[in-house]
Each structure stands twice: as structure tokens, then as C-alpha cells.
Amino acid sequence: MKRNDWPNKGDLVIVKIKRIMDYGAVAGLEEYPGKEAFIHRSKISTSWVKNIRSFLSDGQLKVGKVLYLDSYKGTVDVSFRDVSSQQEKRKNEDWKREKKADKIFEKISKDLKVPFKKAMIEVGFLLEDEFGDLFSVFESASIYGEEAFKGIKISDKWKKAILDFSKDNITVQKVMIKGVLNLVDYSEKGVDNIKS
């Protein structure tokens, strides 16, 4: 769930193509339910666009960059040209992660009998601020247990619910990192210092 009703200029957004016309396309903003964006034909590709349908199809999901926003009029202009393949890949991964975290948090809030929107405002956004994103909360709880919430002011019922869910359902991939460490100490007790 997003905090804002509209994206900001320059944000990367996930859009779903709804209508294709000769001069551009209209797409729904997937992260902002009920909001639409327009993509002019000149912003669809870096190459020349003769036939828009060669680049887009109905129902297609794409990553776009917000070029113009007027929330008063309800208009958003998006460009696909200004999004690199790396940005597109990263945004898709982040979006999937965010959707998964929202579903988990919605389930936990339902179990605690707290409406999802209220739970996000009271707890979810605070946790996002502390951990960077909501899924990182569940990963940290799975790894560090109660220690993950040290210094964070949320109720014990929320801590317990998140910890219980995370322990049972979240597994963090383990990665082995190899490296060479060179330690140098030129003092008289150098060997002892390095050993300790």
C-alpha cells in the first residue's frame, strides 16, 4: 500500500496497458488503484514507432517513468524511453516484493482484527521507515527474532504476530562470502594482538 494517492514526478511506476490508440496508449497505474497514465507514441521506445501495436499490447505490464503529473486534473504522463533495462528489472523485483509484503501484512492485520489501512497507518509505515521496506521487516524478524524490533515502538501484539508469522513462513537464503583478510601489526606483541 502506498502512502500517497499519486506518484511523484520522476518516479518509476508499474503500468498495465488498457487502450492503444494511434497517438499513444492509456494505462492503469498498478500501484495507485483507479489512477491512469498516458504514454505518448514518442515516449514508447527509443526507436521510431510506426505501429504502436508492435511495441505494446492490451494487458501488458511495463515500467514507466513519470514525466508530468497534475493530481488536480488527474493526469499523469509516463515514458518508457527513459527507463533502462536495469531500472525495469529492479522496479519489477521491488514491486513483487512489495505486493508479497502487503499480502502478508494484510493477513496479520486480519488475524489481529485491525483493518488493513488502519494497520498500515499505525504500524506498517513506521516499520517501512525503520527497515526500508515492509518485506525486510519479515526477513529481519525471521533472522534476528525479537532483537529485530529493538528500539522500535510498536505494541507487543504486533511484534508477536510478526515474529510468529516470520518464523513459520519466511526463509532467508544463506549466502557464502569468501575473502582474504590480511592483518598486520608491527608492535612487539603483534602476534598476540592479531590472535586476540
URNORDA-V313763 format. One record per residue. N is the residue number from 1. PHI is phi as a letter, one per 20 degrees, with the letter a starting at -180 (* if undefined). PSI is psi as a letter, one per 40 degrees, with the letter a starting at -180 (NA if undefined). BURIAL is 1 if it has 24 or more other C-alpha atoms within 12 Angstrom, else 0. Layout:
BEGIN
N&PHI&PSI&BURIAL ; N&PHI&PSI&BURIAL
END
This chain:
BEGIN
1&*&h&1 ; 2&e&i&1 ; 3&f&d&0 ; 4&e&i&0 ; 5&e&d&0 ; 6&c&i&1 ; 7&f&i&1 ; 8&e&i&0 ; 9&g&h&0 ; 10&n&e&0 ; 11&f&i&1 ; 12&e&h&1 ; 13&c&i&1 ; 14&e&h&1 ; 15&c&i&1 ; 16&d&h&1 ; 17&f&h&1 ; 18&d&d&1 ; 19&c&h&1 ; 20&d&h&1 ; 21&c&i&0 ; 22&f&d&0 ; 23&d&e&0 ; 24&r&a&1 ; 25&b&i&1 ; 26&d&h&1 ; 27&c&i&1 ; 28&e&i&1 ; 29&e&h&1 ; 30&f&d&1 ; 31&e&e&1 ; 32&c&g&1 ; 33&g&h&0 ; 34&n&e&0 ; 35&d&i&1 ; 36&c&i&1 ; 37&c&i&1 ; 38&d&h&1 ; 39&c&h&1 ; 40&f&i&1 ; 41&g&d&1 ; 42&f&e&1 ; 43&d&e&1 ; 44&e&d&1 ; 45&b&i&1 ; 46&f&d&0 ; 47&e&i&0 ; 48&f&h&0 ; 49&d&h&0 ; 50&e&d&0 ; 51&c&h&0 ; 52&g&d&1 ; 53&f&e&0 ; 54&f&e&0 ; 55&d&d&1 ; 56&c&i&1 ; 57&c&i&0 ; 58&g&h&0 ; 59&n&e&0 ; 60&f&h&0 ; 61&e&h&1 ; 62&b&i&1 ; 63&d&h&1 ; 64&c&i&1 ; 65&d&h&1 ; 66&f&h&1 ; 67&e&d&1 ; 68&b&i&1 ; 69&b&h&1 ; 70&c&g&0 ; 71&f&d&0 ; 72&f&d&0 ; 73&e&e&0 ; 74&m&f&0 ; 75&d&h&1 ; 76&c&h&1 ; 77&d&h&1 ; 78&c&i&1 ; 79&c&h&1 ; 80&e&d&1 ; 81&f&d&1 ; 82&e&e&1 ; 83&d&h&1 ; 84&f&i&0 ; 85&f&d&0 ; 86&f&d&0 ; 87&f&d&0 ; 88&f&d&1 ; 89&f&d&0 ; 90&f&d&0 ; 91&f&d&1 ; 92&f&d&1 ; 93&f&d&0 ; 94&f&d&1 ; 95&f&d&1 ; 96&f&d&0 ; 97&f&d&0 ; 98&f&d&1 ; 99&f&d&0 ; 100&f&d&0 ; 101&f&d&1 ; 102&f&d&1 ; 103&f&d&0 ; 104&f&d&1 ; 105&f&d&1 ; 106&f&d&1 ; 107&f&d&0 ; 108&f&d&1 ; 109&f&d&1 ; 110&f&d&0 ; 111&f&d&0 ; 112&e&e&0 ; 113&l&f&0 ; 114&d&h&0 ; 115&g&i&0 ; 116&g&d&1 ; 117&f&d&0 ; 118&f&d&0 ; 119&f&d&1 ; 120&f&d&1 ; 121&f&d&0 ; 122&e&d&0 ; 123&c&d&1 ; 124&g&d&1 ; 125&f&d&1 ; 126&f&d&0 ; 127&f&d&1 ; 128&f&d&1 ; 129&f&d&0 ; 130&f&d&0 ; 131&d&e&0 ; 132&n&d&0 ; 133&b&i&1 ; 134&f&d&1 ; 135&f&d&1 ; 136&f&d&1 ; 137&f&d&1 ; 138&f&d&1 ; 139&f&d&1 ; 140&f&d&1 ; 141&f&d&1 ; 142&f&d&1 ; 143&e&d&0 ; 144&e&e&0 ; 145&m&b&1 ; 146&g&d&1 ; 147&g&d&0 ; 148&f&d&1 ; 149&e&e&1 ; 150&f&h&0 ; 151&n&e&0 ; 152&d&h&0 ; 153&e&g&0 ; 154&c&i&0 ; 155&f&i&0 ; 156&f&d&0 ; 157&f&d&0 ; 158&f&d&1 ; 159&g&d&1 ; 160&f&d&0 ; 161&f&d&1 ; 162&f&d&1 ; 163&f&d&1 ; 164&f&d&0 ; 165&f&d&1 ; 166&f&d&1 ; 167&f&d&0 ; 168&e&d&0 ; 169&c&e&0 ; 170&d&h&1 ; 171&d&h&0 ; 172&e&h&0 ; 173&f&h&0 ; 174&e&h&0 ; 175&c&h&0 ; 176&e&h&0 ; 177&d&h&0 ; 178&d&i&0 ; 179&a&i&0 ; 180&d&h&0 ; 181&d&h&0 ; 182&d&h&0 ; 183&d&h&0 ; 184&c&h&0 ; 185&b&h&0 ; 186&e&e&0 ; 187&f&i&0 ; 188&f&d&0 ; 189&d&f&0 ; 190&g&d&0 ; 191&f&d&0 ; 192&f&d&0 ; 193&f&d&0 ; 194&f&d&0 ; 195&f&d&0 ; 196&f&NA&0
END
